[in-house]
Amino acid sequence: MARGGPGIAWRVREIIDRSARQSPARLALGVFAAVIAVVTLLLATPWATASGHAPPFADALFTATSASTVTGLVVVPTGTYWSTMGLVVILVAIKIGGLGVMTLASLLGMAVSRRIGLTQRLLVSSETKVTRLGEVGSLVRTVIITSTALEVTIALILLPRFRMYDESWGTAAWHAIFYGVSAFNNAGFVPTAAGLDPFVSDWWVLMPIIIGVFIGSLGFPVILNVARHLREPRRWSLHSKLTITTSLVLVGAGAVLVAAFEWTNPHTFGALGGNGTVLASLFAGVMPRSAGFSTVDVGQMHESTWLLMDALMFVGGGSASTAGGIKVTTLAVMLLAIVAEGRGDRDVEAYGRRIPREALQVAIAVSLVSATFVLVSSLLLLAMTGWTLDVVLFEVISAFATCGLTTGVTGDLPDAAKYVLTVLMFIGRTGTMTLAAALALRNRRRVIRLPEERPIIG
């Protein structure tokens, strides 16, 4: 037995190292898929449900994927369907999923080999934009410590407020911790049947969640970069500046437009006072970033609001963050390219820096591939459900962008549609470019380049 242990560990390490050398992206996807499989098995047990009966496999898989990809879409009511054990499993899945696909793969390598090899360092470096490979080991620890610290901070702020609602210390602490983890990781899961609806006008409860969701959606590269140069904004990286600026613009525009569309809707904001409407509008402007929390019935909103949220969810949050979507830097780069083209500038520039053309090519590829996934999934759901396009499109984009907002139809999905959204959540979280790299058999680098000729555009 003593000889068998090291031998197994050595074989596992060799498999991981070989996989990392051949295809780091496949390793990351494999690890993430393994996490979803384990969570599915745990949720498929009778002990995971409040009724004591094993749930249908489709529901267990959907919930496991939604939690691991920090999406928040649910086919059964989270607070009442799952037992305490089931909720703990979901919470742990959210925490693991929030750390990110690449970071998770590196953590596995550390656990097996007790070190981070060069390949793993490169893997995490590509996700977190770190330039010094020697810093990755400490970076992984910093990511875990930083995320946990922010989650605990949110929980400590919420704890006394929940106590004021006549909750016991144990219940209040559980709810505070659950919301802290769910908010920072942009998961959107709620531990109670009523969710956040009772707190629609409560600034004390909603503001920490809003701030936690916003910070989590920026991404660890931005969080660490800003924290390192907090008093010197000039030293912030271009990525940080683009992410923060674009995020603030989208949040502000989203909040204002949602308020304008829903101000007189008696089923949403119309029944709230001025103070409640302002808070609900700000909340609704932040949540489509990828969080999925809601304080009003999204299904009762106007179709114009749904379309606005479709756009916000599709964009999502920052790169290497707990948010989904095509990412705000992708949108920013394409908008800057349009401005440069309109001015006749040869280069795409921002904040005194020139953005390489390769970045624009990746942004276009990410956008087109993402739109293709949304289109194909929408066609499949239209055929499977018979629902109208506005409802289907909202559900599909919410799944792809790992947002979790819904018009209320998720629980009525047939099993085939649940599997479609499950795959879509996995693709949306791992990233279209990561998936493409994982499926690629080889990288082709051409030495000879063909003559250039420009086609007519437009």
C-alpha positions as CSV (number, residue, x, y, z in Angstrom):
1,M,0.0,0.0,0.0
2,A,2.8,2.4,0.8
3,R,4.4,1.8,-2.6
4,G,1.0,2.1,-4.4
5,G,0.2,5.7,-3.2
6,P,3.2,7.4,-4.7
7,G,2.9,5.3,-7.9
8,I,-0.7,6.4,-8.5
9,A,0.2,10.1,-7.7
10,W,3.1,9.9,-10.1
11,R,0.9,8.4,-12.9
12,V,-1.7,11.1,-12.3
13,R,0.9,13.8,-12.4
14,E,2.4,12.4,-15.7
15,I,-1.1,12.3,-17.3
16,I,-1.7,16.0,-16.3
17,D,1.7,17.1,-17.4
18,R,1.3,15.3,-20.8
19,S,-2.2,16.8,-21.3
20,A,-0.9,20.2,-20.4
21,R,1.9,20.0,-22.9
22,Q,-0.3,18.7,-25.7
23,S,-3.4,20.9,-25.1
24,P,-3.7,23.1,-22.0
25,A,-7.2,24.2,-23.0
26,R,-8.4,20.6,-23.2
27,L,-6.9,20.0,-19.7
28,A,-8.8,23.0,-18.3
29,L,-12.1,21.9,-20.0
30,G,-11.6,18.3,-18.7
31,V,-11.0,19.5,-15.2
32,F,-14.1,21.7,-15.3
33,A,-16.2,19.0,-16.8
34,A,-15.0,16.6,-14.0
35,V,-16.1,19.1,-11.4
36,I,-19.6,19.3,-13.0
37,A,-19.7,15.5,-13.0
38,V,-18.9,15.2,-9.3
39,V,-21.4,17.9,-8.4
40,T,-24.1,16.2,-10.5
41,L,-23.5,12.9,-8.7
42,L,-23.8,14.6,-5.3
43,L,-27.0,16.4,-6.3
44,A,-28.5,13.2,-7.7
45,T,-28.5,11.5,-4.3
46,P,-31.7,11.4,-2.2
47,W,-29.9,13.3,0.6
48,A,-29.5,16.4,-1.6
49,T,-33.3,17.1,-1.8
50,A,-35.7,18.3,0.8
51,S,-38.1,15.5,0.0
52,G,-35.6,12.7,0.4
53,H,-36.2,11.5,-3.2
54,A,-33.5,11.5,-5.8
55,P,-34.1,14.2,-8.4
56,P,-34.4,13.5,-12.1
57,F,-30.9,13.3,-13.7
58,A,-31.7,16.2,-16.1
59,D,-32.4,18.5,-13.1
60,A,-29.3,17.4,-11.2
61,L,-27.1,17.9,-14.2
62,F,-28.7,21.3,-15.1
63,T,-28.3,22.6,-11.5
64,A,-24.7,21.3,-11.2
65,T,-23.7,23.0,-14.4
66,S,-25.5,26.2,-13.5
67,A,-23.8,26.3,-10.1
68,S,-20.3,25.3,-11.4
69,T,-20.5,27.8,-14.3
70,V,-21.9,30.4,-11.8
71,T,-24.9,31.0,-14.0
72,G,-27.9,30.9,-11.7
73,L,-30.6,29.5,-14.0
74,V,-32.7,26.9,-12.1
75,V,-35.3,24.4,-13.1
76,V,-36.4,23.8,-9.5
77,P,-36.7,26.3,-6.7
78,T,-33.3,26.4,-5.0
79,G,-34.5,27.3,-1.5
80,T,-37.2,24.7,-1.1
81,Y,-36.3,21.8,-3.4
82,W,-32.8,21.2,-2.2
83,S,-31.8,20.1,1.4
84,T,-29.1,21.7,3.5
85,M,-26.6,19.2,2.0
86,G,-27.8,20.1,-1.5
87,L,-27.4,23.8,-0.8
88,V,-23.9,23.3,0.6
89,V,-22.9,21.3,-2.5
90,I,-24.3,24.1,-4.7
91,L,-22.4,26.7,-2.7
92,V,-19.1,24.8,-3.0
93,A,-19.7,24.4,-6.7
94,I,-20.2,28.2,-7.0
95,K,-17.0,28.9,-5.1
96,I,-15.0,26.5,-7.3
97,G,-16.5,27.7,-10.5
98,G,-15.8,31.3,-9.6
99,L,-12.1,30.7,-9.4
100,G,-12.1,30.2,-13.2
101,V,-11.3,27.3,-15.5
102,M,-7.6,28.0,-16.0
103,T,-7.0,28.7,-12.3
104,L,-8.8,25.5,-11.4
105,A,-6.6,23.4,-13.7
106,S,-3.5,24.9,-12.1
107,L,-4.8,24.2,-8.7
108,L,-5.2,20.5,-9.6
109,G,-1.7,20.4,-10.8
110,M,-0.5,21.9,-7.5
111,A,-2.5,19.4,-5.5
112,V,-1.0,16.4,-7.3
113,S,2.6,17.5,-7.9
114,R,2.9,20.1,-5.1
115,R,4.3,22.5,-7.5
116,I,3.3,24.5,-10.6
117,G,5.2,23.5,-13.7
118,L,6.1,25.7,-16.6
119,T,3.0,24.6,-18.6
120,Q,0.7,25.3,-15.7
121,R,2.3,28.7,-15.2
122,L,1.7,29.5,-18.9
123,L,-1.9,28.3,-18.6
124,V,-2.7,30.6,-15.7
125,S,-0.7,33.4,-17.3
126,S,-3.0,33.4,-20.3
127,E,-6.1,33.6,-18.1
128,T,-4.9,36.4,-15.8
129,K,-2.6,38.4,-18.1
130,V,0.4,37.9,-15.8
131,T,3.7,38.5,-17.5
132,R,6.1,37.1,-15.0
133,L,5.8,33.3,-14.8
134,G,7.4,33.2,-11.3
135,E,4.4,35.2,-9.9
136,V,1.7,32.7,-10.9
137,G,2.1,30.6,-7.8
138,S,1.6,33.5,-5.5
139,L,-1.1,34.8,-7.9
140,V,-3.3,31.7,-7.5
141,R,-3.1,32.1,-3.7
142,T,-3.8,35.8,-4.0
143,V,-6.9,35.1,-6.1
144,I,-8.3,32.6,-3.5
145,I,-7.5,34.9,-0.6
146,T,-8.9,38.0,-2.3
147,S,-12.1,36.4,-3.4
148,T,-12.7,34.8,0.0
149,A,-12.0,38.1,1.8
150,L,-14.5,40.0,-0.4
151,E,-17.1,37.3,0.1
152,V,-16.6,37.4,3.9
153,T,-16.9,41.2,3.8
154,I,-20.2,41.1,2.0
155,A,-21.5,38.4,4.5
156,L,-20.4,40.5,7.5
157,I,-22.3,43.5,6.2
158,L,-25.4,41.5,5.5
159,L,-25.4,39.6,8.7
160,P,-26.7,42.3,11.1
161,R,-29.4,43.3,8.6
162,F,-30.7,39.8,8.3
163,R,-30.8,39.6,12.1
164,M,-33.1,42.6,12.0
165,Y,-35.6,40.6,10.0
166,D,-36.0,38.3,13.0
167,E,-33.8,35.6,11.7
168,S,-31.8,33.5,14.2
169,W,-28.0,34.0,14.3
170,G,-27.5,30.6,12.5
171,T,-30.0,31.4,9.7
172,A,-28.8,34.9,9.3
173,A,-25.2,33.8,9.0
174,W,-26.1,31.1,6.5
175,H,-28.0,33.5,4.3
176,A,-25.3,36.1,4.6
177,I,-22.5,33.7,3.6
178,F,-24.6,32.2,0.7
179,Y,-25.4,35.7,-0.7
180,G,-21.8,36.8,-0.2
181,V,-20.4,33.9,-2.2
182,S,-23.2,34.0,-4.8
183,A,-22.9,37.8,-5.3
184,F,-19.1,38.0,-5.8
185,N,-19.1,35.0,-8.1
186,N,-22.0,36.4,-10.1
187,A,-23.9,33.2,-9.5
188,G,-27.4,34.5,-8.8
189,F,-28.5,31.6,-6.6
190,V,-30.7,32.4,-3.6
191,P,-31.1,30.2,-0.5
192,T,-34.8,31.1,0.1
193,A,-38.0,30.7,-1.9
194,A,-38.7,34.5,-1.9
195,G,-35.2,35.4,-2.9
196,L,-34.4,39.1,-2.9
197,D,-38.0,40.2,-3.6
198,P,-38.7,41.2,0.0
199,F,-35.7,43.5,0.0
200,V,-36.6,45.4,-3.2
201,S,-36.3,48.8,-1.4
202,D,-33.7,47.8,1.2
203,W,-30.4,49.6,0.4
204,W,-28.6,47.8,3.2
205,V,-29.2,44.4,1.7
206,L,-29.0,45.3,-2.0
207,M,-26.0,47.7,-2.1
208,P,-23.4,45.2,-0.8
209,I,-24.7,42.7,-3.3
210,I,-24.6,45.3,-6.1
211,I,-21.0,46.2,-5.2
212,G,-20.0,42.5,-4.9
213,V,-21.4,41.7,-8.3
214,F,-19.7,44.6,-9.9
215,I,-16.3,43.9,-8.4
216,G,-16.6,40.2,-9.3
217,S,-17.5,41.1,-12.9
218,L,-14.4,43.2,-13.4
219,G,-12.0,40.2,-13.2
220,F,-9.1,39.3,-11.1
221,P,-6.5,41.0,-13.4
222,V,-8.3,44.3,-12.9
223,I,-8.9,43.8,-9.2
224,L,-5.2,42.9,-8.5
225,N,-3.9,45.7,-10.8
226,V,-6.1,48.4,-9.3
227,A,-5.3,47.2,-5.7
228,R,-1.6,47.3,-6.5
229,H,-1.7,50.8,-7.8
230,L,-4.8,52.1,-6.0
231,R,-3.5,55.6,-5.6
232,E,-1.9,55.8,-9.0
233,P,-4.6,55.4,-11.7
234,R,-2.1,56.4,-14.3
235,R,-0.3,53.1,-13.7
236,W,-3.4,51.0,-14.3
237,S,-3.1,48.8,-17.3
238,L,-5.0,49.4,-20.5
239,H,-7.0,46.3,-19.8
240,S,-8.1,47.7,-16.4
241,K,-9.0,51.1,-17.8
242,L,-11.0,49.7,-20.7
243,T,-12.8,47.2,-18.4
244,I,-13.7,49.8,-15.7
245,T,-14.7,52.5,-18.1
246,T,-16.9,50.3,-20.3
247,S,-18.4,48.6,-17.3
248,L,-19.4,51.9,-15.7
249,V,-20.9,53.2,-18.9
250,L,-22.9,50.0,-19.4
251,V,-24.2,50.0,-15.8
252,G,-25.2,53.6,-16.0
253,A,-26.9,53.3,-19.4
254,G,-28.6,50.1,-18.4
255,A,-30.0,51.5,-15.1
256,V,-31.3,54.6,-16.8
257,L,-32.9,52.8,-19.7
258,V,-34.5,50.1,-17.5
259,A,-35.9,52.9,-15.3
260,A,-37.3,54.6,-18.4
261,F,-38.9,51.5,-19.8
262,E,-40.3,50.2,-16.5
263,W,-41.1,53.4,-14.5
264,T,-44.9,53.2,-15.1
265,N,-45.2,49.4,-15.3
266,P,-47.6,48.5,-12.5
267,H,-46.2,45.0,-12.3
268,T,-42.5,46.0,-11.7
269,F,-41.4,49.5,-10.9
270,G,-44.7,51.3,-11.0
271,A,-45.7,49.9,-7.6
272,L,-42.5,51.2,-5.9
273,G,-41.9,54.7,-4.6
274,G,-39.2,57.0,-5.8
275,N,-36.5,55.6,-3.5
276,G,-37.4,52.0,-4.4
277,T,-37.5,52.7,-8.1
278,V,-34.0,54.2,-8.0
279,L,-32.6,51.2,-6.2
280,A,-34.5,48.7,-8.3
281,S,-33.2,50.5,-11.5
282,L,-29.6,50.4,-10.3
283,F,-30.0,46.8,-9.3
284,A,-31.5,45.9,-12.7
285,G,-28.7,47.8,-14.5
286,V,-25.9,45.8,-12.7
287,M,-27.4,42.3,-12.7
288,P,-27.4,41.6,-16.5
289,R,-23.6,41.8,-16.3
290,S,-23.8,38.1,-15.3
291,A,-25.3,37.9,-11.8
292,G,-28.9,37.0,-12.4
293,F,-30.4,38.3,-9.1
294,S,-33.7,40.1,-9.4
295,T,-36.0,42.0,-7.1
296,V,-39.0,42.2,-9.4
297,D,-40.6,39.7,-11.7
298,V,-38.6,39.8,-14.9
299,G,-41.4,38.0,-16.7
300,Q,-43.6,41.0,-16.2
301,M,-41.2,43.5,-17.7
302,H,-41.8,45.0,-21.1
303,E,-40.4,43.3,-24.2
304,S,-38.2,46.4,-24.8
305,T,-36.6,45.8,-21.4
306,W,-36.0,42.2,-22.3
307,L,-34.2,43.3,-25.5
308,L,-32.1,45.7,-23.6
309,M,-31.1,43.0,-21.1
310,D,-30.4,40.7,-24.0
311,A,-27.7,43.1,-25.2
312,L,-26.3,43.7,-21.7
313,M,-26.1,40.0,-20.9
314,F,-24.5,39.2,-24.3
315,V,-21.7,41.7,-23.5
316,G,-21.3,40.4,-19.9
317,G,-18.4,41.4,-17.7
318,G,-14.6,41.5,-17.6
319,S,-12.1,38.9,-18.9
320,A,-10.9,36.3,-16.4
321,S,-13.8,37.3,-14.2
322,T,-16.8,35.5,-12.7
323,A,-19.0,37.0,-15.4
324,G,-19.8,35.6,-18.8
325,G,-20.6,37.1,-22.2
326,I,-18.2,38.2,-24.9
327,K,-16.6,40.5,-22.3
328,V,-16.6,44.3,-22.1
329,T,-13.1,44.6,-23.5
330,T,-14.3,42.8,-26.6
331,L,-17.0,45.4,-27.1
332,A,-14.6,48.2,-26.3
333,V,-12.0,47.1,-28.8
334,M,-14.6,46.8,-31.6
335,L,-16.1,50.2,-30.8
336,L,-12.6,51.8,-30.8
337,A,-11.9,50.2,-34.1
338,I,-15.1,51.6,-35.6
339,V,-14.2,55.1,-34.3
340,A,-10.7,54.7,-35.7
341,E,-12.1,53.7,-39.1
342,G,-14.5,56.6,-39.1
343,R,-11.7,59.0,-38.4
344,G,-9.4,57.5,-41.0
345,D,-6.8,56.5,-38.4
346,R,-4.6,53.5,-39.3
347,D,-4.2,52.4,-35.7
348,V,-6.7,51.7,-32.9
349,E,-5.7,53.7,-29.9
350,A,-6.9,54.2,-26.3
351,Y,-5.4,55.9,-23.2
352,G,-2.1,56.6,-25.0
353,R,-1.7,53.0,-26.2
354,R,-2.0,51.3,-29.5
355,I,-4.1,48.2,-29.6
356,P,-2.6,45.5,-31.9
357,R,-4.6,44.3,-34.8
358,E,-4.6,40.8,-33.5
359,A,-6.7,41.9,-30.5
360,L,-9.4,43.2,-33.0
361,Q,-9.3,39.9,-34.9
362,V,-9.9,37.9,-31.7
363,A,-12.7,40.3,-30.6
364,I,-14.5,39.8,-34.0
365,A,-14.0,36.0,-33.8
366,V,-15.3,35.8,-30.2
367,S,-18.4,37.9,-31.1
368,L,-19.2,35.9,-34.2
369,V,-18.7,32.5,-32.7
370,S,-20.8,33.6,-29.6
371,A,-23.6,34.9,-31.8
372,T,-23.5,31.6,-33.8
373,F,-23.9,29.6,-30.6
374,V,-26.9,31.8,-29.5
375,L,-28.5,31.5,-33.0
376,V,-28.2,27.7,-33.1
377,S,-29.4,27.2,-29.6
378,S,-32.4,29.6,-30.2
379,L,-33.4,27.6,-33.2
380,L,-33.2,24.4,-31.2
381,L,-35.3,25.7,-28.4
382,L,-37.9,27.2,-30.7
383,A,-38.3,23.8,-32.2
384,M,-38.4,22.0,-28.8
385,T,-40.7,24.4,-26.9
386,G,-42.9,26.2,-29.3
387,W,-42.3,29.4,-27.3
388,T,-42.1,32.9,-28.9
389,L,-38.7,34.2,-30.0
390,D,-38.4,36.9,-27.3
391,V,-38.8,34.4,-24.5
392,V,-36.4,31.9,-26.1
393,L,-33.8,34.5,-27.0
394,F,-33.8,35.8,-23.4
395,E,-33.3,32.3,-22.0
396,V,-30.6,31.3,-24.4
397,I,-28.5,34.5,-24.0
398,S,-28.9,34.2,-20.2
399,A,-27.5,30.7,-20.3
400,F,-24.7,31.5,-22.7
401,A,-23.7,34.6,-20.8
402,T,-23.9,32.6,-17.5
403,C,-26.2,35.3,-16.2
404,G,-29.2,33.5,-14.7
405,L,-32.0,36.0,-15.4
406,T,-35.1,34.4,-16.6
407,T,-38.7,35.3,-17.7
408,G,-39.9,32.4,-15.5
409,V,-40.0,29.6,-18.1
410,T,-36.9,27.7,-17.1
411,G,-38.7,25.3,-14.9
412,D,-41.1,24.4,-17.8
413,L,-38.3,23.3,-20.1
414,P,-38.5,19.8,-21.6
415,D,-35.5,17.6,-20.8
416,A,-34.0,18.0,-24.3
417,A,-34.1,21.8,-23.9
418,K,-32.4,21.5,-20.5
419,Y,-29.5,19.5,-22.1
420,V,-29.2,22.2,-24.8
421,L,-28.9,25.0,-22.2
422,T,-26.6,22.8,-20.1
423,V,-24.1,22.6,-23.0
424,L,-24.6,26.3,-23.6
425,M,-23.8,27.2,-20.0
426,F,-20.6,25.1,-20.2
427,I,-19.5,26.7,-23.5
428,G,-20.4,30.2,-22.2
429,R,-18.3,29.8,-19.0
430,T,-15.3,28.1,-20.5
431,G,-15.2,30.6,-23.3
432,T,-15.6,30.2,-27.0
433,M,-11.9,30.7,-27.7
434,T,-10.9,28.2,-25.1
435,L,-13.2,25.7,-26.6
436,A,-11.9,26.3,-30.0
437,A,-8.3,25.9,-28.8
438,A,-9.3,22.7,-27.0
439,L,-10.8,21.2,-30.2
440,A,-8.0,22.3,-32.5
441,L,-5.7,19.5,-33.5
442,R,-2.7,21.7,-34.0
443,N,-1.6,25.3,-34.3
444,R,-0.5,26.3,-37.8
445,R,2.1,29.0,-38.3
446,R,2.7,29.9,-41.9
447,V,6.1,31.0,-43.0
448,I,5.1,32.1,-46.5
449,R,2.4,34.8,-46.7
450,L,0.3,35.3,-49.8
451,P,0.0,38.6,-51.7
452,E,-2.4,41.1,-50.2
453,E,-5.6,42.2,-52.0
454,R,-8.4,44.1,-50.4
455,P,-12.0,43.1,-51.1
456,I,-14.9,45.6,-51.3
457,I,-16.5,45.9,-47.9
458,G,-20.1,47.3,-47.5
